[in-house]
Amino acid sequence: MAKNKLLTFIGKLSAVVLSAGLLIGVLNRFYVNGYYYRDVYSEIDKMYDVPYGIQMVNLGTSHGLASFQYPEDGVTRYNLALSGEDIYHDFATLKQFADHLAPGCIVALPTSYFSFCMSTEEPSQKRYYAYLDREYLRGFSYETLINAKYLPVLRSGEFIIKDLIKDQELDVGAAMMDEDMEAPESDVEALSSDAFAESAVPVDSSDTAALNDLAQDYALTDQEKLEKNAELVSHAAGRVESWRSGYMTAGRRYIAENTRILTEMVQFCYENGFRPLLVTTPIYKALNDNFSEEELRVCYFDPMREVAQKTGVPYLDLSHDAVLSATPDYYGNSDHMNRYGAAAFYEVYTAYLKTIGYLN
């Protein structure tokens, strides 16, 4: 009798466990295909399809993500940048996919104004568990591995409810990548970059014929230019205040460590037969104007110059470019280029690669 009760109990318990497992599995599948999970994790889909034999690649933050939009012409190029990427995980991503790069691969290492002030202490975010090997994860934990990679529904909280009732509120800003951003025009007053001329080998973007072609094809009216500039000026003011308080003040203690990591990253490229270069992507003039030269020097340009001097790596600085930084039509917001800006940037970028012998 007791044995039968035990068997009955075990049977019921197994049924409950199986039912719970099936329910969790169904909910997990629903959640990972839902709006909120995709909103956060869809950006890393490209990490599952990284090709082999890459001849040109870039890493970086959302600035690299927005600026490097490669043409399809038979050359294997790939954009490995992620929004909010810090230098540590840039390096981790490079090491993860180093065997995907062809010998002599051109490796662009773009950084943003806040890169050197980003924390070097916080554990890796959940998104990195999805594609990085354990050895590259900072502060690895099995709990995060399960929640991030295998059963994210266990930490879905209110979001799975919102998915169920189709309450979609944008949590991750992706407007900068909007394909419907306004297009560029040509006749814009140049911005002087004399104060930063020593940052890198100069490239004169005004000599690039393709920029003029783009400008003629996608011209804004005078009124549209004024409105676009006003939008960017407004965005820049808020952006600078956020960076100033969140990174450039609180994060200065991380500058030395991030500088060391970037130096090692450059050396890793050389040791593995790749051709690295540092890049500062174009920044709209209103954002530059809101920073003091001292802030940018201490938190950004000094570390960049230190890495360049220590390693001898080429450095392309387009942050204050006379054309690219002064053309509002090229920007989705004050620090991210739109698709027309990306096309203009790419022309200048490839011209620079030719001047340093990276391209024929």
C-alpha positions in Angstrom: 0.0 0.0 0.0 2.7 2.4 1.0 4.7 1.5 -2.1 1.7 2.2 -4.3 1.2 5.6 -2.7 4.9 6.4 -3.2 4.6 5.4 -6.9 1.5 7.5 -7.3 3.2 10.5 -5.7 6.3 10.1 -7.9 4.0 9.8 -10.9 2.1 13.0 -10.0 5.3 14.8 -9.2 6.8 13.8 -12.6 3.7 14.9 -14.3 3.8 18.3 -12.5 7.5 18.7 -13.3 7.0 17.7 -17.0 4.1 20.1 -17.3 6.0 22.9 -15.7 9.0 22.2 -17.9 6.8 22.2 -21.0 5.1 25.4 -19.9 8.4 27.1 -19.3 9.7 25.9 -22.6 6.7 27.3 -24.5 6.9 30.6 -22.6 10.6 30.8 -23.2 10.1 30.3 -27.0 7.4 32.8 -27.1 9.5 35.3 -25.1 12.6 35.0 -27.3 10.6 35.6 -30.4 8.7 38.5 -28.8 9.2 42.2 -29.1 11.1 43.0 -25.9 13.7 40.2 -26.2 14.2 41.0 -29.9 14.5 44.7 -29.1 17.4 44.0 -26.8 19.0 41.0 -28.4 18.3 41.3 -32.2 21.5 43.4 -32.5 23.7 40.4 -31.8 22.0 38.2 -34.4 24.9 39.1 -36.7 27.3 37.4 -34.3 25.9 34.1 -35.2 26.6 34.5 -38.9 30.1 36.0 -39.0 31.7 34.8 -42.2 35.2 33.5 -42.6 37.9 35.2 -44.7 36.9 38.7 -43.7 39.2 41.2 -45.4 37.9 44.4 -43.7 36.2 44.6 -40.3 35.3 47.2 -37.7 34.4 47.0 -34.0 33.3 49.9 -31.8 30.2 51.4 -30.2 27.0 52.5 -31.9 29.2 55.2 -33.6 31.0 52.5 -35.5 27.7 50.6 -36.0 26.1 53.6 -37.7 29.2 54.9 -39.6 30.5 51.6 -41.2 27.9 50.5 -43.7 29.8 48.5 -46.3 29.0 48.2 -50.0 28.3 44.7 -51.5 31.0 44.4 -54.2 32.4 40.9 -53.6 34.9 42.0 -50.8 34.2 40.3 -47.5 33.6 43.1 -45.0 31.8 42.9 -41.6 30.6 45.3 -38.9 31.1 43.8 -35.5 30.2 47.0 -33.6 27.5 47.0 -30.9 25.7 49.9 -29.2 27.1 50.7 -25.8 30.2 48.6 -26.4 33.1 49.2 -24.1 36.8 48.6 -25.1 37.0 45.5 -23.0 34.3 43.7 -25.0 35.5 45.1 -28.2 38.7 43.2 -27.6 36.8 40.1 -26.4 34.8 40.2 -29.7 38.0 40.6 -31.7 39.6 37.6 -30.0 36.4 35.5 -30.4 36.3 36.0 -34.1 40.0 36.3 -34.9 40.0 33.1 -36.8 37.3 34.5 -39.1 39.7 37.2 -40.3 41.8 36.8 -43.4 45.6 37.4 -43.1 46.2 41.1 -43.6 42.6 41.9 -42.6 42.1 45.7 -42.1 40.8 46.1 -38.6 39.2 49.4 -37.8 39.1 50.2 -34.1 36.6 53.1 -33.7 36.1 54.6 -30.2 33.7 57.3 -29.0 34.2 60.2 -26.7 33.0 58.2 -23.7 34.9 54.9 -24.4 37.8 55.6 -22.2 35.6 56.5 -19.3 33.5 53.3 -19.4 33.7 51.0 -16.4 36.3 48.3 -16.5 34.9 46.6 -13.4 31.3 45.7 -14.1 30.4 42.1 -15.1 29.7 41.3 -18.7 26.1 42.1 -19.8 23.8 39.2 -20.6 24.0 39.8 -24.4 27.7 38.8 -24.3 26.8 35.4 -22.9 25.0 34.6 -26.1 28.1 34.6 -28.3 31.4 35.0 -26.3 33.3 32.0 -24.9 33.4 31.8 -21.1 37.0 32.9 -20.9 36.1 36.3 -22.4 33.2 37.0 -20.0 34.0 39.4 -17.2 32.6 38.2 -13.8 31.2 35.0 -15.3 28.3 33.3 -13.5 26.3 30.2 -14.3 23.1 32.0 -13.2 23.6 34.7 -15.8 24.5 32.0 -18.4 21.2 30.2 -17.8 19.2 33.5 -17.7 20.9 35.0 -20.7 21.4 32.1 -23.1 19.2 29.1 -22.2 16.1 30.3 -20.2 15.8 34.1 -20.5 12.1 33.9 -19.7 13.0 33.3 -16.1 14.1 36.9 -15.9 11.6 38.3 -18.3 9.5 40.0 -15.6 6.9 42.4 -16.8 8.1 42.2 -20.4 6.5 38.8 -21.2 3.2 40.2 -20.0 3.7 43.2 -22.3 4.4 40.9 -25.1 1.2 38.9 -24.4 -0.9 42.0 -24.4 1.1 43.6 -27.3 2.1 46.6 -25.2 5.2 47.7 -27.1 7.2 50.6 -25.8 10.6 51.1 -27.3 13.2 50.4 -24.7 16.3 50.5 -26.8 17.0 53.6 -29.0 17.4 52.5 -32.6 16.3 55.6 -34.3 19.8 56.4 -35.3 19.8 53.5 -37.7 16.5 54.6 -39.3 16.7 54.1 -43.1 14.4 57.1 -43.6 16.7 59.7 -42.1 17.0 62.9 -44.1 19.7 63.1 -46.8 22.7 65.3 -47.3 23.4 68.4 -49.3 26.6 70.1 -50.3 26.7 73.8 -49.7 27.5 73.9 -46.0 29.9 76.2 -44.2 33.1 74.4 -43.2 34.1 74.0 -39.6 37.7 74.5 -38.6 39.5 71.6 -36.9 42.8 73.3 -36.2 42.7 72.6 -32.5 42.7 68.9 -33.2 44.9 68.8 -36.3 47.7 67.0 -34.4 45.4 64.1 -33.5 45.9 62.1 -36.6 47.1 62.1 -40.2 44.7 64.5 -42.0 42.4 63.6 -44.8 40.7 66.3 -46.9 37.2 65.1 -47.4 36.4 68.0 -49.7 38.6 66.3 -52.3 36.3 63.3 -52.4 34.2 63.5 -55.5 31.6 61.1 -54.2 30.6 63.5 -51.4 29.6 66.1 -54.0 27.6 63.4 -55.9 25.8 62.5 -52.7 25.1 66.1 -51.9 23.6 66.8 -55.4 21.4 63.7 -55.2 20.0 64.4 -51.7 19.7 68.1 -51.1 17.6 69.7 -48.4 15.9 73.0 -48.8 17.2 75.9 -46.7 14.3 75.6 -44.3 14.8 71.9 -43.9 18.5 72.5 -43.2 17.6 75.0 -40.5 15.1 72.6 -38.9 17.5 69.7 -39.0 20.3 71.8 -37.5 17.9 72.8 -34.7 17.1 69.2 -33.9 20.8 68.3 -33.8 21.7 71.3 -31.6 18.9 70.3 -29.1 20.1 66.7 -29.0 23.7 67.7 -28.6 22.9 69.8 -25.5 21.3 66.9 -23.7 23.9 64.4 -24.9 26.8 66.4 -23.6 25.2 66.9 -20.2 24.6 63.2 -19.9 28.1 62.3 -20.9 29.7 65.0 -18.7 28.0 63.7 -15.6 27.9 60.0 -16.4 31.2 59.4 -18.0 33.6 62.4 -18.2 33.4 63.0 -14.4 32.5 59.7 -12.8 34.5 57.6 -15.2 37.9 59.3 -15.3 39.3 56.6 -13.0 38.9 54.1 -15.9 40.9 56.0 -18.5 44.3 54.4 -17.8 42.9 50.8 -17.8 40.9 51.3 -21.0 44.0 52.9 -22.6 46.0 49.8 -21.7 43.3 47.4 -23.1 43.2 49.3 -26.4 47.0 49.2 -26.6 46.9 45.4 -26.2 44.2 45.2 -28.8 46.3 47.0 -31.4 49.3 44.7 -30.5 47.1 41.6 -30.8 46.2 42.7 -34.3 49.9 43.1 -35.3 50.8 39.8 -33.7 48.1 38.0 -35.7 49.0 39.5 -39.0 46.1 42.0 -39.2 46.4 45.7 -40.1 44.8 47.8 -37.4 43.9 51.5 -37.4 42.3 53.7 -34.8 39.3 55.7 -36.0 37.3 58.6 -34.6 34.1 58.8 -36.5 32.6 62.2 -37.5 30.7 64.1 -34.8 28.3 66.9 -35.6 29.7 70.4 -34.8 27.0 71.2 -32.3 28.1 68.3 -30.1 31.8 69.2 -30.4 31.0 72.9 -29.6 29.3 71.8 -26.3 32.4 70.2 -25.0 35.4 72.1 -23.7 38.7 71.4 -25.4 40.1 70.3 -22.0 37.3 67.7 -21.5 37.9 66.1 -24.9 41.7 66.3 -24.5 41.8 64.6 -21.1 39.0 62.0 -21.6 39.6 61.2 -25.2 42.3 62.6 -27.4 45.2 62.2 -24.9 44.5 58.4 -24.5 44.1 58.0 -28.3 47.4 59.7 -29.0 49.1 57.7 -26.3 48.0 54.4 -28.0 49.0 55.7 -31.4 52.4 56.7 -30.2 53.1 53.5 -28.2 52.1 51.2 -31.0 52.7 53.2 -34.2 49.2 52.4 -35.4 47.6 54.7 -38.0 44.9 57.0 -36.6 42.2 58.6 -38.7 40.4 61.4 -36.7 37.3 62.7 -38.4 35.7 64.0 -35.3 36.0 67.6 -36.4 36.2 67.1 -40.2 35.5 70.3 -42.1 32.8 68.8 -44.2 31.5 65.7 -42.4 31.1 67.5 -39.1 29.4 70.5 -40.6 26.8 68.8 -42.7 23.6 68.3 -40.7 22.1 66.1 -43.5 24.6 63.4 -42.6 23.3 62.8 -39.1 20.4 60.9 -37.4 21.4 62.6 -34.2 24.3 64.7 -33.1 26.8 61.9 -32.7 25.4 59.1 -35.1 25.5 59.3 -38.8 22.6 58.3 -41.0 23.0 56.2 -44.1 24.0 59.1 -46.3 26.5 60.2 -43.8 27.8 56.7 -43.6 28.3 56.6 -47.4 30.2 59.9 -47.2 32.3 58.6 -44.3 33.2 55.4 -46.2 34.5 57.4 -49.2 36.8 59.3 -46.9 37.8 56.2 -44.9 38.8 54.2 -48.0 40.7 57.2 -49.4 42.7 57.2 -46.1 43.3 53.5 -46.3 45.0 54.1 -49.7 47.2 56.9 -48.3 48.6 54.6 -45.6 49.1 51.6 -48.0 46.3 49.4 -46.6 44.4 49.5 -49.9 45.7 49.7 -53.5 
